[in-house]
């Protein structure tokens, strides 16, 4: 089975598909706009929430996998070591480094990852690249996106426009919403597969962290 993050993503997508079904029931021929922008706009907002939550959940799940499989922070990818060291050095209290002793580094790593990841509110390529690099050492995640970064970034921008401008945002057709669904689903599928391989290689385990979902 795929990652827990991907399984939850597929469940969350049900609400998006239901909005599409509702649109199709009202306008089976898709002729004209028929004042159904509230459905497609809602679909974009829900779909972007699925995208954001998937990435947040995958990063945290993957970081916990690394922490549980590695005995020392020195076995983490070098980019993660550097970021974790920076996090400890910049802590507000002087005793923070002591929390890294023994296996307590795992808790420091986990807390830092969760706090920064959950602060994400605009899941565009640049921000996601930083999180994947700093907490997993996966520095080229965007290069694994099947359609590149521009389509994803444009989609997230559209979500922002809907959130801030409501009905004054350009009309989104049901065809466009379906295209966005395919874009997000295929991108999450690709990330899940690539992360599985990356984690498997990083820890040197004979067992993969999860099974890759079929395309």
PELINKA-V522709 format. One record per helix or strand of 2 or more residues. SS is the DSSP state (A for helix, B for strand). FROM is the first residue (numbers start at 1). TO is the last residue. Records with the same first field share a line. If there is no record, write none. Layout:
SS->FROM-TO / FROM-TO
This chain:
A->4-26 / 37-69 / 73-75 / 78-89 / 96-100 / 105-117 / 125-136 / 141-144 / 150-168 / 174-203
